[in-house]
Amino acid sequence: MIDVLLTAIAYSSGLALAAAGITIIYMSTGTFNFAHASFTAWGFYVVFSLFSLMKGSPYYYMILGGLFGGVLGIATYYIVNRWLLRAGADMVTLMMSTLGVDLVLFAAINIFADYLTYTYHFNPRLFVLSSYDFKLGSLYGIPVSGIVLVSIIIVVIIIAILQLFLTRTKMGIAMRATIENAMLATVLGINPELIYVLSWFLGGFLGGLGGAILSLLFTGTPNIGMLLIVPEFAASIVGGLYSVFGSLLGGFLIGISQKVGIALLGKWLGGWIIVYEPLIPLLIMAVTLLIYPKGLGGLPWGKIYKRLFKGGE
């Protein structure tokens, strides 16, 4: 069970970053980005292709996976989202437009995989990078992969950067103001267009970086985005659609529950239950919406902290 928990921690880290990206885009533009899992898949493939071509370590290319996701985010905004926002499109139209983008990106991944196959004779439709990871040591006889520690460090760094950016920089404060009230922010001289571009870049970057982390955990296939779209959206919704840090918590809740939960169920009920793993994020999301629709980000964490550690003072 220790090996499952270690994998769950690294998986949750990648999932949390991707979920935070979904939340940032939704908060700023009101767009539920169905193409987000494809951003994650492209981050996955950037690490694989660069590692296969240039060797070294997969870790060298993680930031490039994130940056490529950011570029995809900007392209999605300028090609699709910008014009719909200007036309006053409703939320459903914005959401469905990203579904079209997702189909295009999925097709592009398959074309790219064929290109790598015929040009470089790789096997990009079924690859494993986990064997190239380094080992930190062992825990109760279970080898601990480097991605477990690295993924946690990346999440901590991202949290610190986002906190500083959103609270200590003019651009971050302008971004928060635009999210709260775009019309008023415009009156105050803030350029909402710049904020929207930045939001799509940050969202895409986090999606791609999440995929880069996951590339050291799972077998890579062009379908990887389809496998991740449900837990990514569930994590964002469970965390609260208006809280970036809540979505990070949601990612850890969904990821750990999904991996540890299915391992326990498989142990108790048998291997047949494993195919139902995608239901776990959906069940957690449904229960969260029924009990506390605002999500984890909407919980009164200050009061909870006081009750737990200060005796309710």
VMD Tcl script that draws the C-alpha trace (Angstrom):
set ca {
  {0.00 0.00 0.00}
  {2.98 2.33 0.54}
  {3.85 2.21 -3.15}
  {0.25 3.11 -4.02}
  {0.33 6.06 -1.62}
  {3.62 7.34 -3.07}
  {2.22 7.13 -6.60}
  {-0.96 8.84 -5.41}
  {1.01 11.78 -4.00}
  {2.87 12.38 -7.27}
  {-0.32 11.86 -9.29}
  {-2.19 14.30 -7.07}
  {0.50 16.93 -7.55}
  {0.16 16.83 -11.34}
  {-3.62 16.74 -11.06}
  {-3.66 19.70 -8.66}
  {-1.64 21.88 -11.03}
  {-3.88 21.03 -13.97}
  {-7.00 21.71 -11.89}
  {-5.62 25.09 -10.83}
  {-5.17 25.92 -14.52}
  {-8.83 25.12 -15.23}
  {-9.89 27.36 -12.35}
  {-7.75 30.32 -13.44}
  {-9.22 30.27 -16.96}
  {-12.77 29.90 -15.65}
  {-12.39 32.69 -13.09}
  {-11.07 35.19 -15.63}
  {-13.13 34.42 -18.75}
  {-16.04 32.28 -17.55}
  {-14.89 29.52 -19.89}
  {-14.92 25.88 -18.85}
  {-11.96 24.74 -20.94}
  {-12.69 21.23 -22.21}
  {-9.38 21.32 -24.09}
  {-7.44 21.50 -20.84}
  {-6.72 17.78 -20.66}
  {-5.22 18.06 -24.15}
  {-2.89 20.78 -22.82}
  {-1.88 18.21 -20.20}
  {-1.38 15.55 -22.86}
  {0.84 17.87 -24.89}
  {2.97 18.56 -21.81}
  {3.27 14.78 -21.52}
  {4.39 14.46 -25.15}
  {6.80 17.40 -25.07}
  {8.77 15.70 -22.29}
  {8.75 12.36 -24.11}
  {9.76 13.69 -27.52}
  {12.55 15.96 -26.23}
  {13.91 13.24 -23.96}
  {13.85 10.73 -26.83}
  {15.64 13.14 -29.17}
  {18.10 14.85 -26.81}
  {18.46 12.31 -23.97}
  {19.61 13.56 -20.57}
  {16.87 13.40 -17.94}
  {13.10 13.85 -18.41}
  {13.25 16.50 -15.67}
  {15.24 18.79 -17.97}
  {12.21 19.23 -20.21}
  {9.41 19.65 -17.68}
  {9.41 23.44 -17.80}
  {9.24 23.27 -21.60}
  {6.17 21.06 -21.31}
  {4.58 23.76 -19.17}
  {5.58 26.55 -21.55}
  {4.16 24.66 -24.52}
  {0.89 24.32 -22.63}
  {0.97 28.08 -22.06}
  {1.46 28.69 -25.78}
  {-1.52 26.44 -26.53}
  {-3.54 28.46 -24.04}
  {-2.68 31.75 -25.72}
  {-3.44 30.27 -29.16}
  {-6.82 29.03 -27.94}
  {-7.66 32.46 -26.60}
  {-6.70 34.38 -29.74}
  {-8.15 31.92 -32.25}
  {-11.40 31.01 -30.48}
  {-12.15 32.46 -27.06}
  {-11.41 36.13 -27.75}
  {-13.97 36.48 -30.53}
  {-16.69 34.72 -28.60}
  {-16.11 36.90 -25.54}
  {-16.35 40.02 -27.69}
  {-19.59 38.71 -29.20}
  {-21.03 38.23 -25.73}
  {-21.32 34.45 -26.04}
  {-22.91 32.62 -23.13}
  {-21.17 30.04 -20.95}
  {-22.46 27.04 -22.90}
  {-21.16 28.45 -26.20}
  {-17.77 29.20 -24.67}
  {-17.60 25.70 -23.23}
  {-18.60 23.95 -26.46}
  {-16.07 25.95 -28.45}
  {-13.27 24.50 -26.31}
  {-14.61 21.01 -27.05}
  {-13.87 21.73 -30.71}
  {-10.36 22.86 -29.75}
  {-9.93 19.63 -27.80}
  {-10.78 17.55 -30.89}
  {-8.25 19.50 -32.96}
  {-5.51 19.06 -30.33}
  {-6.29 15.34 -30.01}
  {-5.97 14.93 -33.77}
  {-2.71 16.92 -33.68}
  {-1.27 14.59 -31.03}
  {-2.03 11.58 -33.23}
  {-0.45 13.28 -36.26}
  {2.60 14.15 -34.16}
  {2.82 10.55 -32.92}
  {2.78 9.28 -36.51}
  {5.47 11.80 -37.44}
  {7.73 10.56 -34.63}
  {7.06 6.96 -35.64}
  {7.93 7.33 -39.33}
  {10.71 9.90 -38.96}
  {12.56 8.81 -35.81}
  {11.22 5.27 -35.38}
  {10.07 5.90 -31.81}
  {7.04 4.25 -30.29}
  {5.07 7.35 -29.21}
  {1.77 5.50 -28.99}
  {2.92 3.43 -26.04}
  {5.87 4.65 -23.98}
  {7.06 4.57 -20.38}
  {9.42 7.15 -18.87}
  {9.22 6.00 -15.25}
  {12.16 3.64 -15.79}
  {14.35 6.71 -16.43}
  {13.49 8.29 -13.09}
  {16.05 8.36 -10.28}
  {15.52 6.67 -6.92}
  {15.60 8.51 -3.61}
  {15.99 5.34 -1.57}
  {13.49 2.97 -0.05}
  {10.68 3.19 2.49}
  {9.89 -0.07 4.27}
  {11.51 -1.90 1.39}
  {9.56 0.03 -1.26}
  {11.73 2.07 -3.69}
  {10.85 5.77 -3.69}
  {11.02 7.45 -7.10}
  {12.35 10.97 -7.46}
  {9.11 12.25 -9.00}
  {7.39 11.90 -5.60}
  {9.66 14.53 -4.03}
  {10.08 16.65 -7.16}
  {6.32 16.90 -7.73}
  {5.73 18.12 -4.18}
  {8.54 20.68 -4.51}
  {7.05 21.94 -7.79}
  {3.60 22.36 -6.21}
  {5.05 24.25 -3.23}
  {7.01 26.55 -5.55}
  {3.94 27.19 -7.72}
  {1.82 28.00 -4.65}
  {4.46 30.46 -3.41}
  {4.80 32.11 -6.83}
  {1.02 32.42 -7.28}
  {0.61 33.87 -3.80}
  {3.31 36.47 -4.39}
  {2.07 37.23 -7.90}
  {-1.58 37.68 -6.94}
  {-0.95 39.72 -3.80}
  {2.34 41.59 -4.31}
  {2.51 42.56 -7.98}
  {0.55 45.18 -9.92}
  {-0.29 42.67 -12.63}
  {-1.54 40.13 -10.10}
  {-3.71 42.70 -8.33}
  {-5.04 43.87 -11.71}
  {-5.85 40.27 -12.54}
  {-7.80 39.84 -9.31}
  {-9.64 43.11 -9.94}
  {-10.61 42.01 -13.46}
  {-11.87 38.69 -12.15}
  {-14.01 40.46 -9.55}
  {-15.46 43.08 -11.90}
  {-14.15 43.45 -15.45}
  {-16.24 46.56 -16.20}
  {-15.01 48.43 -13.13}
  {-11.43 47.29 -13.77}
  {-11.65 48.78 -17.27}
  {-12.85 52.10 -15.82}
  {-9.83 52.08 -13.51}
  {-7.52 51.76 -16.53}
  {-6.85 48.03 -16.41}
  {-6.61 46.32 -19.80}
  {-8.85 43.21 -19.55}
  {-7.45 41.86 -22.84}
  {-4.01 41.54 -21.26}
  {-5.51 39.83 -18.20}
  {-7.36 37.31 -20.37}
  {-4.19 36.47 -22.30}
  {-2.25 36.10 -19.06}
  {-4.96 33.87 -17.58}
  {-4.95 31.55 -20.59}
  {-1.17 31.39 -20.50}
  {-1.07 30.59 -16.78}
  {-3.86 28.05 -17.13}
  {-2.19 26.35 -20.09}
  {1.20 26.45 -18.37}
  {-0.15 24.70 -15.27}
  {-1.93 22.13 -17.45}
  {1.24 21.39 -19.43}
  {3.38 21.26 -16.28}
  {0.92 18.84 -14.72}
  {1.27 16.64 -17.80}
  {5.06 16.83 -17.57}
  {4.89 15.50 -14.01}
  {2.47 12.73 -14.96}
  {4.76 11.61 -17.81}
  {7.00 9.99 -15.19}
  {4.10 8.07 -13.67}
  {1.93 6.62 -16.42}
  {2.25 4.89 -19.75}
  {1.97 7.49 -22.49}
  {-0.62 7.15 -25.24}
  {-2.41 9.73 -27.43}
  {-5.52 8.99 -25.33}
  {-3.95 10.23 -22.09}
  {-5.99 13.44 -22.18}
  {-9.24 11.48 -22.30}
  {-8.19 9.59 -19.18}
  {-7.39 12.79 -17.30}
  {-10.27 15.08 -18.22}
  {-12.66 13.67 -15.59}
  {-10.32 13.86 -12.56}
  {-9.03 17.29 -13.64}
  {-12.49 18.83 -13.83}
  {-13.61 17.02 -10.68}
  {-10.62 18.43 -8.80}
  {-11.37 21.96 -10.00}
  {-15.05 21.72 -9.03}
  {-14.38 20.07 -5.67}
  {-11.83 22.77 -4.89}
  {-14.27 25.55 -5.75}
  {-14.42 27.19 -9.15}
  {-13.48 30.58 -7.70}
  {-10.47 29.51 -5.66}
  {-7.11 28.65 -7.21}
  {-5.74 27.32 -3.95}
  {-8.96 25.39 -3.34}
  {-8.48 23.64 -6.68}
  {-4.99 22.61 -5.58}
  {-6.53 21.02 -2.48}
  {-9.18 19.44 -4.68}
  {-6.46 17.89 -6.82}
  {-4.89 16.20 -3.82}
  {-8.26 15.04 -2.47}
  {-9.32 13.58 -5.82}
  {-5.92 12.10 -6.70}
  {-5.25 10.38 -3.38}
  {-8.85 9.17 -3.06}
  {-8.78 7.81 -6.60}
  {-5.54 5.84 -6.34}
  {-5.75 4.71 -2.71}
  {-9.50 4.11 -2.93}
  {-9.33 1.86 -5.98}
  {-6.40 -0.06 -4.45}
  {-8.40 -0.75 -1.29}
  {-11.53 -1.67 -3.24}
  {-9.49 -3.98 -5.47}
  {-8.06 -5.67 -2.39}
  {-11.48 -6.14 -0.79}
  {-13.66 -6.85 -3.83}
  {-11.25 -8.19 -6.43}
  {-9.55 -6.90 -9.56}
  {-12.79 -6.48 -11.52}
  {-13.52 -3.22 -9.67}
  {-10.42 -1.46 -11.09}
  {-12.19 -0.57 -14.36}
  {-14.54 1.63 -12.32}
  {-11.72 3.87 -11.06}
  {-12.97 6.91 -13.09}
  {-16.19 6.84 -11.03}
  {-14.37 7.82 -7.83}
  {-13.71 11.47 -8.86}
  {-17.31 11.79 -10.06}
  {-18.69 10.43 -6.79}
  {-16.53 12.77 -4.71}
  {-17.59 15.70 -6.89}
  {-21.28 14.80 -6.54}
  {-21.05 14.46 -2.76}
  {-19.17 17.77 -2.49}
  {-21.78 19.61 -4.56}
  {-24.57 18.15 -2.43}
  {-22.96 18.94 0.92}
  {-21.00 22.13 0.22}
  {-21.47 23.54 -3.31}
  {-18.83 26.24 -2.79}
  {-16.13 23.57 -2.65}
  {-13.03 23.38 -0.48}
  {-12.04 26.93 -1.35}
  {-15.28 28.21 0.16}
  {-14.74 26.62 3.56}
  {-14.04 29.02 6.47}
  {-10.49 27.82 6.95}
  {-9.73 30.51 9.55}
  {-12.52 29.29 11.82}
  {-11.58 25.66 11.23}
  {-7.98 26.41 12.21}
  {-9.07 28.15 15.41}
  {-11.33 25.29 16.42}
  {-8.69 22.67 15.78}
  {-5.65 24.37 17.25}
  {-6.93 27.11 19.56}
  {-9.88 25.42 21.16}
  {-12.46 27.56 19.36}
  {-11.14 30.88 20.71}
}
mol new
graphics top color blue
foreach p $ca { graphics top sphere $p radius 0.5 }
foreach p [lrange $ca 0 end-1] q [lrange $ca 1 end] { graphics top cylinder $p $q radius 0.2 }
display resetview
